[in-house]
Amino acid sequence: MLRAAAILICTAAPAFAWEARVSGAVCELTDEDKAAQVRLTYDPAIPEYSISITSGQGWSPSPTFAIRFEGPRGLTISTQRQVISGDRATVTVRDSGFGNVLDGLEFNNTATAILGNEAVTFGLENAGPAVRAFRACTAGTGA
């Protein structure tokens, strides 16, 4: 009886996992963990990549947004082209190339999104296969 209850509890809990999929013609890479929801897209019609990071703590305006990747191929990427949603929950960056972002996600252990004094760290465990699937999707669109 106890074993059945444990299995039910484990299967009822939300699964936090990196996932690649196609939504119409747009390639998507998503993850949700306790700290943040992360969504990358590639839209071949524009053509443009985006990354959106939603945090329960919210984001305040600041001149520079950065993502620090920690692990075997650590790096830090920064920009001043971020946009914060009206409710301040999501920060989004768009660009025509995302090679460094994808490398950071695929080859490291954690990522920390930083905007001013606010920082949110999210895990990259098992992100590699989903990042490779996302790359395959974008290559199939002529990216």
Secondary structure as UniProt FT lines:
FT   HELIX           2..12
FT   STRAND          19..23
FT   TURN            24..25
FT   STRAND          26..32
FT   STRAND          36..43
FT   TURN            44..47
FT   STRAND          48..55
FT   TURN            56..57
FT   STRAND          65..70
FT   TURN            72..73
FT   STRAND          75..79
FT   STRAND          83..84
FT   TURN            86..87
FT   STRAND          90..95
FT   HELIX           99..107
FT   STRAND          110..115
FT   TURN            116..117
FT   STRAND          118..123
FT   TURN            125..126
FT   HELIX           127..140
FT   TURN            141..142
//
